[in-house]
Amino acid sequence: MKHTKKVKNYSESHETLAESIGDMFYDSLADFLRLLADKMHRDGEADKGRGRVKLAKELFACSQNLQEAAKHIDIAWDICKPYVRE
């Protein structure tokens, strides 16, 4: 894995990316957050294996917080789903 400053194959700004992600239907946003949480957890495992304990701890915390955010977005989806026309 090589970290970059921008999302590969995406030329828009981070602000535009955040707006686009925020405009997703909430069920899809929750799925995305879970995928990102899984990625952070895998990165944490890799860093833990390299002896980078402090970094791994923070990545695991990030993963947990993203999972928690996904749960809240699921609730938001349950609230607004009856009113959404896809």
N, C-alpha and C positions, 0 to 999 in steps of 0.2 A: 504494500500500500504506500502510495506517495501522496502526502497532503499537498493541497494547492490552495491558493487564495480565492479562486473562483470555481464555480461548478463547471466541470468538464462539459463541453459541447453546449454551453449556455452563455450567450453573449450579453444578456441584460444585466442590470444592476441587482445587488442583493435586495434592495428595496422593492424592485419590481417582482423579484422571486417571492419575497415574503407576502406581497399583496396577492400574487397569483395563488400561492398555497392557501392563504387565508380565504380566498374566494371559492375554494373547493366545497362541495357538499360535505357536511360534518362527518358523515360516515366514512367517506373517502379520506378526509383529513385525519380521522382517528387511525385508519389503516396506515397512512403515511407516518404518523407519529410512532406507531408501534414498530414499523420497519426501521425508522431512525433509531429508536431505542435499542433494537436488536443489534444494529451496527455499532452503537456506542458500547454495548455490552461485549461484543466480539473484540473491539479495540481494547477494552479494559482487560479482557482475558489475555490478549497478546502482550500487553504491557506488563501485566502481572507475571507472565511467563518470562519476561526479560528482566524481572527484578525491579521494575518501576512501580513500587507499591503505592506511593502517593498519587501518581498519575492514574493508576488503575482504580484506586478508591474514588477519585473524582469522576472518572468515566462511568463507573458503576452507579454513582449517585445521579449523574446526568441521565443514565438509562432509566433508573427508577422514576425520576421526575417526568421524563417523557411518557412513560407508561401511565403515570398518574394523570398527566395532561390528557392522554387519550381517553381515559375513563371519564373525565369531565366533558370532553367533546362528545362522547357517546351519549351522555345524559342530555347535552344540548340537542343532539340529533333526535333523541326520543321526544323532546319537547316540541321541536319544530317540524318533525317529519310529517305529521298530519296536514300541515299547511303548505308543504313543498310540492310543486309540480315540476317534475324532472323533464 
